[in-house]
Amino acid sequence: MSQDLQILIVDDDRRMTRTLADILKVSGYQPMEAASGPEALEKASMMRFDCVLSDIKMPEMDGVELHRRLHEIRPGLPVVLMTAYAADDLIQKGLEEGVAGVFDKPLDINHLLGFFTSLAKNRMIVIVDDDEVFCKTLNEILKQRGFKVMQVTHPRVDVNSMITDAQVVLLDLKLNGTSGLNVLKDIRRVNSTIPVLMITGHREEMAESIKAAMEIDAYACLYKPLEIPKLLDMLSRLQKDNLRGLMKGN
């Protein structure tokens, strides 16, 4: 998978943003610079980014407030903060409010690039559902909120290829030709930890399948018609946990 991440770098120190942008360009990414929180919000409202890398202490708007405002317009957009201050109440506040993590200044460039490499390989939400209209509608909703999406409307697909780049799988329990439970079992044979959210419009009919899915570590079961705010909140929390795991892994 190409490293075509679009990254917004936010820092009132223009030398810092320019240097980071040059490094990211050479490494195959697509960076854009912003010198303040308001400028970052303006650019995020007009363009789609895969990640925001922001200084935590800036005039006009700090990095935590920027994250808060970005979450309102781009709920699925991960924000990573940079700081030169090891002990700071803002850092803890940011982590409590859902920022993906914090890099200390001066930046460890290898660590930073390792994080973005991992992010490029783990940023997809896979929807497995043979209802093409449902897939298309949910795909549009998620993409509008900054998520990357792959649709699988034919369940007889190679599980390895389906989840290679996936952060989360949304899996319908009732599929033509097979069951979502069987697909979940196939996923678990390949990957025991990837979050799989089961979906069904048949709560009573699928009760036993739901129970069996939860016993083999389905993350949750959601019911059609989906409560979109609940789904988005769950996906944002899963994405945050995933990104924090990527930072620890680097």
N, C-alpha and C positions, 0 to 999 in steps of 0.2 A: 504494500500500500504506500502511495506517495505521501511525502510529508508536506502536504499542501495546506497546512493549518494557517488560518488568517488570525494573526495575533495583534491585539491593540496594546501598545506600550504607553503607559501614562506616568509622566514625571515632570515636575516643573523645571528640572535640570535638563535642558535640551541636549547637552553633551551626552548625558546618560542615555536618553532615548535614541539619539543618533547612533551611538556606539552599539547599543543592543540591537537596533534595527539592522545595522550592517552585519553583525554576527549572525543574526537569524536569517537574513537574505542569503548569505554564503552557505548556510546550513540547509537551504531549500525551503524555508518558510516564507510566508507573505506578511511581513510586519507593517503596521501603520502607527504613526506617532501622534500623541496628544500631550499638550503641555499643562493641562489642568483637568479637573473633574468635569466642569461644564463642557469643555471641548470634547472630552471622551463621550459624554452623554449624547452630544449632538451627532458624533460620528456613529455611535452604536445605534441611534435611532434611524439612521439612513443606510447603514451597511450591516452585514452579518459577519460576526467574528466567532472563532472557535474558543478563544480564551482571551482574558484581559489580564495583563501583568502591570500592576499599579504600585507606585510608591504609596506608603501609608500616610506620610505627613506632607501635605501640600497646602498652600494658601487657597482660599475660597471653599475648598471641599476636600476633606481627607479621604483616604482610600476606603475606609469603612462606610462612610456616607455614600461614596461612589458605588460601592457594592450594593448598598441598600436601594439606591435609585436605579441601578442597572437591573436589579431583580424585578422591579416593577415593569420595566419595558421588555426585558429579555430574561424570563425566569430560568431558562435552561443554560444561560451563559456562565461558565465558570470564571471566577475571579481569584487571582493569586496576588498576594501582596509582597512588597519588598520593604525592608526597614533596616536602618542603621542603628536602631535602638533595641538592645537585647531584652530589656524589661520595660514593657509599655502596656498600659491598660487598654489602649486601642487594639493591640494585637489580640488580647483575650476576647475583647468585645467582637472583633471581626470573626474569630473562630467560632464563637457562640452563635453568631448570626449567619454562618454558613459559608464563609470564604473557604476556598479549597485548601489553602495553606499559606505559609509565609517563608520567603527566602530572605536570609540575612545579607546585608551589604557589608563589605564588598561581596558581590555575587560570585559563587562558584559556578563558572560558566559550564563546566562539564556536567555538573548536577542539574543545572537549568536545561541544558540541551537534552539530557537523559530524560527529564520529566516530559518535555515536549515530544520526544520520540515515543515514549510510552503512551502519551495522550493520543498521538496520531494513530496508534494501533488499537486503541480501546475507546472509541467514541461513538459507537453505533447503537441505535435501538432497533432491534429486529422485531417486526410484527408478523406473526404466523397466523393467518386466518384466511379461509377460502372465500370469505365474503369480500369481494373486490371493492364494493362501494364503501364498506366499513373501513377497509385498509386505506383507501384513497382519502377518506374524510379525516381519519386519525393521522395519517401521514401529513396532511396539510396543516392540521392543528399543531403537531409537534414541530414541524419545520418552521412555522411562524414564530415559535418560541425558542428557536436556536438549537434544537436537537437535530442530529443526523439520523436518518431513518432508512431502513431497508425493508421492503415488503416481500413476504413469501406467501403466495396464495396457493401454491402446490406443496403440500406437506411432505411428499416423497422427495426430499432434497437431502444432499449430503450434509449431515449435521456438522461435520468438521468445518466445511466451507461457510456454513450459515453463521457460526458463532465465532469465527476467527477474529473479527474486529468488533465484536459486540460487547457493550457494557451491560445491556439488559435485554431480555427476550420477553415479549408480550405474546402469549400463546393461548389460542382459543382451544377449549376443551373438546369441541365437537367439530371434527373435520371430515371432509369427504374422503373415503378410502382408508382412513385410520382414525385414531383418537389422539387428542392432545396429550393424554396420559402416556401413550406409547412414545410420542415424540419427546416428552419430558424424560422418560426412561433412557432414550437414546442420548439425549443431551447429558444426562448425569453420568453415563458411561464414559463420555468424553471429557466432561468438565463438571466437577462436583461442587463448584462454588459460584458459578455465574448466576446472578439473580434472574429467576423466571417468574413472571407474574401471569397467573392463569386468568383467562377471561371466559365468561360464559353468559349466555342469555337464558339458560335453563337451570336455575338454581336447584329446584327440587329434583328434576330428572338426573342431574349430574352430581348429586350429593355424595354418592359413594366415590366417584372419580375425584371430586374435590378433596375428600378426606384422604384418599390414596396419594394424591399429588402433594398434599401438605406433609405426609409421612416421608416422602422422599425429597423434602427440602424445597418445595416450591416456596417462593418468598411470600406470596399473598394470592388471594383470589378476588378479582374484581368482577362486578356484574353489569351486564348491558341492560339499559343504556348507561354508558360509562359516566361517572361523575368526573368530569374533566379536571376541575380544581384538585380533587383528591388524587387523581393520577399524576398530575403535574407535580404536586407536592412530593409524592412518593418517588418520582423519577429524579427530582432535584436532590432529595436526600441520598438516593442511591448514587447519583453522580458525584456528590460531595464526598461520600465515603470512598468511592472508587479513586477519585483524584488524590485524596489524602493517603490512600494506600500506595498510589504510584509515587508520591513524594517520598514516602518512607522507603520504598524500594530502590530509590536512587540515592 
